[in-house]
Amino acid sequence: MRGLILAAGDATRFSKNGFCKSLLRINGKHLIEYALDILVSLSVSEICIVVGRYEKALRGAVGYAYCEIPVRYVRQPVPEGLMNALYCAADFIGSHPFTLLLGDEIFLSPDLFFAEKISEADFLCGYTLPKDPAEICENYALECSGDTLLHTEEKPLVSYGGKKGTGLCVFRGQCLTELFSEYADQHAHWNLCDVMNELLRRGKKGIAVRVAEEEINVNDPEKYAYAKLRLEPTNE
């Protein structure tokens, strides 16, 4: 199993000028370290970080090994969506199963055994069960039959299904090979839901797995403040 972290964004929702959001600090750790720690817990053999304009800063902060696991970097010249980021890392992915993480997500009480289910499917779609169903509209919704994934919908207008999709997913590398070949010609701006729905359309099997008690997508100042509240000790 390999690990892939997407950290090429410019954080323009935080600031119009942008900055390296993955290097925000929460409870003494860079935001990206929470993703790295999950990959360490999964005992991945190698980690790749997809970087953009803040490549130098990320290389300086993370280095070329994390907890003795080799780390390499792949540059995404222009942030053109998740499929473009995966395509940039195609050589790293190859035919290997890999765990996908976003560099701005935090998972509270993660399930360290969810990735084992990849033996039962072509890909795993990670979700949480939010107390407030409206949170589903901020990420994406899952339509399932049991734990078999049928469809995903990014930022639905009305929440449904009770499952909040996350950026923590696992793929068999082989299931993306055909998509990479076609993407090189089409250059479509696909998000994560587009990728999973296309795999489902092609007859691939996806399984929905609960990956944590709670997910925090730190994509704006309010979510950053909430993450600090949840993770940093109080003086009381």
PyMOL commands that set and color helices and strands:
alter all, ss='L'
color gray80, all
select helices_A, chain A and resi 21-23+31-41+55-62+82-88+90-93+114-120+133-138+174-186+192-201+221-231
alter helices_A, ss='H'
color red, helices_A
select strands_A, chain A and resi 2-7+25-26+29-30+47-51+65-66+69-75+98-102+105-110+123-128+140-145+148-154+164-171+206-210+212-217
alter strands_A, ss='S'
color yellow, strands_A
deselect
rebuild
show_as cartoon
